[in-house]
Amino acid sequence: MARFFPAIAAFAGVSLAGLALYPVLARDLDGFGITDPLDLVLPSEPVSALEVAEPSIEAPLDPLITDSVTAIAEPESVVVPIPPQPPKPVVPLVISTHSGEASWYGPGFYGNRTANGELFRPGTMTAAHRTLPFGTRVRVTNLWNGRKAVVRINDRGPFAGDRVIDLAHGAASELGLTSSGIAQVRLEVLR
């Protein structure tokens, strides 16, 4: 038939080699016992979420739960990483507080040695005190304008009147007392 009517054979879906050129429908294969390859990949019935979620892994079940279908293996423990906290600002500890009058010194003493042997330079954040140990840090607050500065004790003084501290030029500028020369201050000795 294919030899005599090649156009009819092609129309009928039969090739010259005897293979079908039209798609095979599942109903055509019912009597042959052939498994559709898609049935191996796609399930023919609806699947519950429990069956799809994870492959079955043998896990010990909770003794209180008797139905293995409803038992869901929970993770051991979920560790949520906690971001590191930013470092807290170091707040110096105040050991003692004093109040009194402050003065400043500078231009005539630049280039000289302080009581602890340092070279006295313009713009430093240092001060002279009668009794505090060298290296002690002191927070000085100008009570007239509220400005604050932390100074390091490196010299001895003041030796005029009842003044409690003598500030170097840098500290006096920071506190805003260079023009007045003196100011009422609060001293906080820091640890």
Backbone as CSV, one residue per row, in Angstrom:
resi,resn,N_x,N_y,N_z,CA_x,CA_y,CA_z,C_x,C_y,C_z
1,MET,0.822,-1.170,0.000,0.000,0.000,0.000,0.870,1.238,0.000
2,ALA,1.969,1.225,0.774,2.820,2.383,0.821,3.561,2.560,-0.478
3,ARG,3.779,1.450,-1.181,4.503,1.562,-2.421,3.648,2.198,-3.510
4,PHE,2.377,1.947,-3.493,1.527,2.469,-4.541,0.964,3.853,-4.234
5,PHE,0.705,4.113,-3.013,0.093,5.380,-2.654,0.898,6.064,-1.540
6,PRO,2.040,6.615,-1.889,2.860,7.234,-0.842,2.154,8.418,-0.183
7,ALA,1.352,9.175,-0.881,0.656,10.306,-0.289,-0.388,9.824,0.703
8,ILE,-1.073,8.756,0.390,-2.094,8.233,1.292,-1.435,7.640,2.522
9,ALA,-0.289,6.990,2.351,0.404,6.397,3.497,0.883,7.476,4.455
10,ALA,1.372,8.574,3.924,1.817,9.660,4.783,0.630,10.297,5.476
11,PHE,-0.493,10.378,4.772,-1.678,10.952,5.373,-2.221,10.068,6.493
12,ALA,-2.109,8.785,6.353,-2.619,7.857,7.355,-1.686,7.778,8.552
13,GLY,-0.470,8.309,8.442,0.450,8.317,9.566,1.354,7.109,9.581
14,VAL,1.516,6.450,8.507,2.364,5.277,8.444,3.555,5.633,7.573
15,SER,4.743,5.346,8.059,5.922,5.649,7.260,6.260,4.442,6.420
16,LEU,7.221,4.621,5.594,7.658,3.525,4.758,8.345,2.439,5.573
17,ALA,8.895,2.805,6.689,9.542,1.811,7.528,8.534,1.129,8.435
18,GLY,7.319,1.540,8.431,6.284,0.914,9.227,6.086,1.565,10.592
19,LEU,6.728,2.716,10.858,6.576,3.388,12.133,5.474,4.425,12.049
20,ALA,4.818,4.644,13.143,3.731,5.615,13.179,4.289,7.018,13.281
21,LEU,3.735,7.924,12.509,4.149,9.308,12.533,3.216,10.165,13.368
22,TYR,2.112,9.659,13.774,1.195,10.444,14.593,1.428,10.114,16.064
23,PRO,1.074,10.995,16.961,1.313,10.746,18.385,0.469,9.587,18.882
24,VAL,1.059,8.827,19.774,0.369,7.689,20.353,-0.391,8.193,21.566
25,LEU,-1.643,7.874,21.640,-2.459,8.277,22.768,-2.492,7.156,23.787
26,ALA,-2.717,7.527,25.057,-2.730,6.539,26.134,-3.810,5.493,25.910
27,ARG,-4.936,5.891,25.314,-6.013,4.920,25.095,-5.631,3.885,24.060
28,ASP,-4.664,4.220,23.186,-4.207,3.270,22.183,-3.356,2.175,22.808
29,LEU,-2.770,2.442,24.002,-1.856,1.483,24.623,-2.498,0.703,25.761
30,ASP,-3.803,0.873,25.989,-4.457,0.253,27.140,-4.303,-1.262,27.149
31,GLY,-4.413,-1.903,26.091,-4.376,-3.363,26.067,-2.976,-3.947,26.070
32,PHE,-1.926,-3.143,25.977,-0.575,-3.674,25.839,0.211,-3.740,27.147
33,GLY,-0.279,-3.141,28.225,0.428,-3.170,29.511,1.712,-2.352,29.510
34,ILE,1.726,-1.268,28.752,2.893,-0.397,28.679,2.712,0.738,29.674
35,THR,3.754,1.047,30.419,3.707,2.130,31.397,4.152,3.421,30.739
36,ASP,3.358,4.434,30.945,3.696,5.753,30.420,4.892,6.304,31.213
37,PRO,5.943,6.764,30.555,7.112,7.271,31.289,6.778,8.453,32.201
38,LEU,5.773,9.235,31.866,5.403,10.354,32.720,4.801,9.873,34.034
39,ASP,4.188,8.685,34.046,3.656,8.149,35.296,4.765,7.834,36.285
40,LEU,5.945,7.598,35.783,7.070,7.324,36.666,7.582,8.606,37.331
41,VAL,7.385,9.740,36.681,7.875,11.012,37.188,6.783,11.783,37.910
42,LEU,5.615,11.869,37.300,4.512,12.632,37.864,3.518,11.677,38.507
43,PRO,3.100,11.933,39.732,2.132,11.048,40.380,0.760,11.207,39.731
44,SER,0.028,10.115,39.735,-1.297,10.162,39.130,-2.356,10.613,40.121
45,GLU,-2.067,10.510,41.430,-3.008,10.942,42.458,-2.441,12.148,43.171
46,PRO,-3.299,12.982,43.778,-2.776,14.125,44.543,-1.919,13.639,45.704
47,VAL,-0.835,14.345,45.955,0.105,13.973,47.002,-0.014,14.991,48.126
48,SER,0.009,14.511,49.370,-0.075,15.435,50.502,1.252,16.154,50.681
49,ALA,1.216,17.236,51.411,2.427,18.032,51.650,3.442,17.261,52.466
50,LEU,2.988,16.330,53.280,3.914,15.541,54.096,4.795,14.648,53.244
51,GLU,4.225,14.121,52.153,4.993,13.213,51.309,5.984,13.960,50.434
52,VAL,5.687,15.203,50.088,6.525,15.964,49.183,7.602,16.735,49.930
53,ALA,7.352,17.134,51.176,8.226,18.047,51.897,9.659,17.570,51.964
54,GLU,9.878,16.363,52.427,11.246,15.862,52.546,11.239,14.371,52.244
55,PRO,12.348,13.851,51.803,12.409,12.405,51.618,12.303,11.730,52.986
56,SER,11.790,10.521,52.967,11.602,9.838,54.245,12.954,9.456,54.831
57,ILE,13.145,9.845,56.077,14.366,9.541,56.813,13.924,8.860,58.091
58,GLU,14.568,7.761,58.399,14.222,7.060,59.627,14.605,7.941,60.801
59,ALA,13.622,8.355,61.575,13.865,9.187,62.736,13.039,8.652,63.882
60,PRO,13.559,8.729,65.092,12.775,8.250,66.226,11.543,9.122,66.397
61,LEU,10.412,8.480,66.612,9.160,9.204,66.763,8.920,9.514,68.222
62,ASP,8.131,10.503,68.438,7.726,10.863,69.790,6.865,9.731,70.335
63,PRO,7.146,9.232,71.538,6.363,8.099,72.041,4.898,8.449,72.269
64,LEU,4.555,9.701,72.380,3.167,10.084,72.584,2.374,10.083,71.285
65,ILE,3.076,10.181,70.162,2.405,10.195,68.862,2.462,8.780,68.308
66,THR,1.291,8.222,67.989,1.259,6.850,67.497,1.082,6.797,65.996
67,ASP,0.616,7.841,65.392,0.383,7.849,63.959,1.643,8.342,63.255
68,SER,2.286,7.494,62.483,3.549,7.880,61.847,3.337,8.860,60.703
69,VAL,2.125,8.947,60.177,1.871,9.886,59.083,1.843,11.319,59.606
70,THR,1.307,11.522,60.804,1.207,12.874,61.339,2.465,13.306,62.065
71,ALA,3.384,12.380,62.325,4.624,12.742,63.014,5.554,13.433,62.036
72,ILE,5.970,14.610,62.368,6.881,15.383,61.528,8.163,15.571,62.313
73,ALA,9.271,15.231,61.689,10.557,15.395,62.367,10.894,16.876,62.408
74,GLU,11.075,17.415,63.621,11.452,18.813,63.787,12.967,18.904,63.904
75,PRO,13.537,20.011,63.489,14.987,20.142,63.624,15.390,20.114,65.092
76,GLU,16.607,19.671,65.342,17.120,19.577,66.707,16.950,20.904,67.428
77,SER,17.586,21.915,66.959,17.421,23.258,67.488,17.951,24.226,66.441
78,VAL,17.215,25.252,66.238,17.607,26.254,65.257,18.399,27.320,65.998
79,VAL,19.637,27.500,65.591,20.487,28.500,66.214,20.432,29.753,65.361
80,VAL,19.858,30.783,65.933,19.765,32.060,65.232,20.987,32.870,65.632
81,PRO,21.817,33.233,64.667,23.012,34.005,65.030,22.630,35.386,65.555
82,ILE,23.232,35.741,66.639,22.990,37.052,67.245,24.118,37.973,66.796
83,PRO,23.763,39.096,66.171,24.835,39.993,65.724,25.583,40.546,66.930
84,PRO,26.875,40.763,66.772,27.642,41.290,67.909,27.168,42.686,68.274
85,GLN,27.108,42.928,69.560,26.696,44.233,70.050,27.849,45.222,69.887
86,PRO,27.531,46.440,69.506,28.613,47.427,69.414,29.184,47.660,70.806
87,PRO,30.473,47.926,70.863,31.077,48.134,72.183,30.457,49.337,72.878
88,LYS,30.227,49.158,74.156,29.662,50.257,74.930,30.742,51.299,75.161
89,PRO,30.368,52.575,75.088,31.378,53.600,75.319,31.904,53.490,76.749
90,VAL,33.188,53.633,76.855,33.818,53.556,78.167,33.585,54.887,78.878
91,VAL,32.842,54.814,79.956,32.568,56.005,80.746,33.556,56.000,81.900
92,PRO,34.422,57.003,81.962,35.396,57.012,83.036,34.722,57.139,84.400
93,LEU,35.285,56.477,85.359,34.770,56.506,86.714,35.299,57.748,87.416
94,VAL,34.402,58.509,88.034,34.788,59.719,88.758,35.168,59.312,90.178
95,ILE,36.402,59.612,90.563,36.892,59.253,91.899,36.533,60.325,92.908
96,SER,36.765,61.584,92.543,36.442,62.681,93.465,36.112,63.937,92.667
97,THR,35.444,64.873,93.329,35.024,66.120,92.693,35.435,67.292,93.583
98,HIS,35.952,68.357,92.932,36.358,69.579,93.634,35.870,70.769,92.828
99,SER,35.672,71.885,93.465,35.291,73.126,92.776,36.204,74.246,93.226
100,GLY,36.342,75.215,92.354,37.174,76.358,92.687,37.472,77.180,91.462
101,GLU,38.514,78.005,91.585,38.887,78.906,90.506,40.046,78.312,89.723
102,ALA,39.954,78.436,88.389,41.014,77.953,87.502,41.644,79.140,86.794
103,SER,42.936,79.005,86.478,43.645,79.993,85.665,44.355,79.228,84.557
104,TRP,45.033,79.958,83.686,45.778,79.280,82.633,47.132,79.944,82.465
105,TYR,48.073,79.184,81.874,49.415,79.703,81.636,49.888,79.185,80.292
106,GLY,50.845,79.906,79.728,51.300,79.471,78.419,52.456,80.243,77.832
107,PRO,52.212,81.370,77.138,53.216,81.985,76.281,54.595,82.195,76.908
108,GLY,54.700,82.578,78.123,56.018,82.799,78.722,56.724,81.508,79.125
109,PHE,56.034,80.375,79.074,56.606,79.106,79.541,56.867,78.100,78.421
110,TYR,56.497,78.426,77.173,56.713,77.481,76.069,58.191,77.161,75.938
111,GLY,58.491,75.875,75.752,59.886,75.432,75.613,60.519,75.019,76.931
112,ASN,59.933,75.401,78.063,60.460,74.981,79.367,60.000,73.551,79.680
113,ARG,60.621,72.958,80.669,60.231,71.627,81.135,59.170,71.761,82.219
114,THR,58.171,70.852,82.168,57.162,70.815,83.238,57.744,70.040,84.418
115,ALA,57.004,69.945,85.511,57.496,69.273,86.720,57.776,67.792,86.492
116,ASN,57.114,67.159,85.529,57.397,65.743,85.278,58.424,65.540,84.166
117,GLY,59.011,66.636,83.652,60.092,66.546,82.672,59.670,66.704,81.221
118,GLU,58.374,66.836,80.929,57.924,67.021,79.546,58.228,68.432,79.080
119,LEU,58.361,68.581,77.774,58.547,69.901,77.172,57.182,70.571,77.065
120,PHE,57.062,71.785,77.593,55.788,72.502,77.562,55.603,73.126,76.189
121,ARG,54.516,72.744,75.500,54.256,73.217,74.131,52.892,73.892,74.048
122,PRO,52.684,74.758,73.066,51.379,75.405,72.908,50.315,74.386,72.484
123,GLY,49.088,74.617,72.910,47.960,73.800,72.461,47.784,72.474,73.176
124,THR,48.536,72.195,74.231,48.410,70.901,74.901,47.201,70.879,75.834
125,MET,46.690,69.685,76.053,45.551,69.474,76.960,46.093,68.952,78.298
126,THR,46.928,69.763,78.926,47.550,69.400,80.199,47.236,70.487,81.224
127,ALA,47.624,70.199,82.480,47.343,71.165,83.552,48.311,70.945,84.705
128,ALA,48.373,71.950,85.571,49.176,71.882,86.792,48.226,71.786,87.984
129,HIS,48.569,70.891,88.922,47.783,70.734,90.159,48.772,70.560,91.301
130,ARG,48.400,70.981,92.482,49.327,70.942,93.619,49.610,69.529,94.107
131,THR,48.600,68.653,94.148,48.796,67.352,94.805,48.488,66.120,93.964
132,LEU,47.712,66.229,92.909,47.352,65.040,92.131,48.585,64.423,91.474
133,PRO,48.669,63.092,91.417,49.825,62.443,90.785,49.917,62.782,89.299
134,PHE,51.141,62.782,88.765,51.345,63.020,87.334,50.644,61.912,86.551
135,GLY,50.048,62.297,85.433,49.318,61.345,84.590,47.845,61.229,84.936
136,THR,47.418,61.803,86.046,45.999,61.749,86.423,45.175,62.528,85.412
137,ARG,44.064,61.931,85.012,43.160,62.625,84.086,42.055,63.299,84.898
138,VAL,41.766,64.532,84.526,40.771,65.328,85.242,39.828,65.942,84.216
139,ARG,38.502,65.762,84.445,37.512,66.423,83.601,37.212,67.774,84.245
140,VAL,37.483,68.841,83.483,37.286,70.198,83.982,36.058,70.775,83.289
141,THR,35.106,71.299,84.071,33.894,71.917,83.534,33.896,73.389,83.899
142,ASN,33.824,74.257,82.901,33.715,75.693,83.130,32.276,75.968,83.564
143,LEU,32.083,76.376,84.790,30.737,76.592,85.326,30.075,77.835,84.754
144,TRP,30.827,78.729,84.115,30.252,79.935,83.531,29.626,79.673,82.165
145,ASN,30.167,78.712,81.407,29.609,78.448,80.070,29.263,76.974,79.827
146,GLY,29.571,76.075,80.753,29.224,74.660,80.624,30.154,73.829,79.758
147,ARG,31.194,74.436,79.211,32.127,73.687,78.357,33.006,72.782,79.201
148,LYS,33.380,71.612,78.602,34.161,70.607,79.330,35.393,70.221,78.534
149,ALA,36.430,69.791,79.282,37.652,69.277,78.670,38.296,68.303,79.651
150,VAL,38.942,67.272,79.104,39.692,66.324,79.935,41.166,66.671,79.770
151,VAL,41.837,66.899,80.909,43.259,67.271,80.891,44.059,66.209,81.649
152,ARG,45.358,66.205,81.377,46.288,65.309,82.064,47.220,66.156,82.919
153,ILE,47.370,65.765,84.170,48.240,66.510,85.084,49.697,66.162,84.775
154,ASN,50.498,67.199,84.455,51.920,66.984,84.180,52.805,68.067,84.809
155,ASP,52.195,68.941,85.636,52.960,70.044,86.215,52.415,70.341,87.611
156,ARG,53.153,71.156,88.366,52.731,71.557,89.710,52.326,73.025,89.702
157,GLY,51.321,73.341,90.479,50.801,74.695,90.595,49.311,74.597,90.815
158,PRO,48.574,75.626,90.775,48.957,77.034,90.708,49.423,77.538,92.080
159,PHE,50.248,78.540,92.033,50.824,79.068,93.274,50.294,80.461,93.607
160,ALA,49.213,80.893,92.962,48.626,82.215,93.223,47.249,82.035,93.838
161,GLY,47.046,82.576,95.002,45.725,82.564,95.647,45.227,81.162,95.967
162,ASP,43.895,81.024,95.899,43.246,79.753,96.220,42.821,78.988,94.959
163,ARG,43.485,79.195,93.878,43.135,78.509,92.631,43.368,76.999,92.775
164,VAL,42.485,76.192,92.111,42.573,74.738,92.252,43.321,74.074,91.106
165,ILE,43.413,74.734,89.943,44.094,74.145,88.796,44.595,75.267,87.900
166,ASP,45.712,74.989,87.220,46.295,75.928,86.261,46.353,75.190,84.926
167,LEU,45.594,75.636,83.952,45.426,74.936,82.672,46.427,75.399,81.630
168,ALA,46.886,74.471,80.789,47.731,74.831,79.651,46.855,75.506,78.593
169,HIS,47.500,76.124,77.613,46.802,76.921,76.610,45.718,76.145,75.866
170,GLY,45.986,74.913,75.438,44.995,74.122,74.688,43.742,73.870,75.504
171,ALA,43.905,73.498,76.769,42.755,73.242,77.632,41.988,74.527,77.920
172,ALA,42.711,75.627,78.141,42.045,76.907,78.409,41.230,77.358,77.199
173,SER,41.755,77.148,76.000,41.013,77.505,74.780,39.754,76.646,74.649
174,GLU,39.882,75.350,74.945,38.741,74.441,74.862,37.629,74.852,75.834
175,LEU,38.025,75.315,77.002,37.047,75.710,78.020,36.552,77.146,77.853
176,GLY,37.168,77.902,76.979,36.731,79.271,76.718,37.080,80.245,77.826
177,LEU,38.290,80.117,78.432,38.662,81.069,79.493,39.968,81.795,79.202
178,THR,40.401,81.772,77.937,41.646,82.496,77.616,41.458,84.003,77.700
179,SER,40.293,84.500,77.335,40.106,85.957,77.356,39.886,86.471,78.782
180,SER,39.180,85.715,79.604,38.928,86.164,80.975,40.113,85.872,81.889
181,GLY,40.890,84.844,81.570,42.061,84.499,82.379,41.748,83.570,83.529
182,ILE,40.563,83.671,84.082,40.148,82.803,85.185,38.684,82.408,84.991
183,ALA,38.248,81.347,85.672,36.846,80.924,85.632,36.576,80.006,86.815
184,GLN,35.326,79.942,87.214,34.913,78.979,88.226,34.739,77.622,87.530
185,VAL,35.358,76.590,88.092,35.343,75.280,87.457,34.976,74.193,88.475
186,ARG,34.571,73.057,87.907,34.389,71.846,88.694,35.395,70.831,88.175
187,LEU,36.167,70.223,89.067,37.155,69.212,88.709,36.596,67.837,89.060
188,GLU,36.636,66.901,88.120,36.259,65.514,88.375,37.473,64.650,88.080
189,VAL,38.057,64.095,89.136,39.225,63.245,88.981,38.753,61.909,88.462
190,LEU,39.311,61.475,87.331,38.869,60.243,86.647,39.828,59.104,86.913
191,ARG,39.294,57.925,86.913,40.140,56.737,87.056,40.536,56.269,85.679
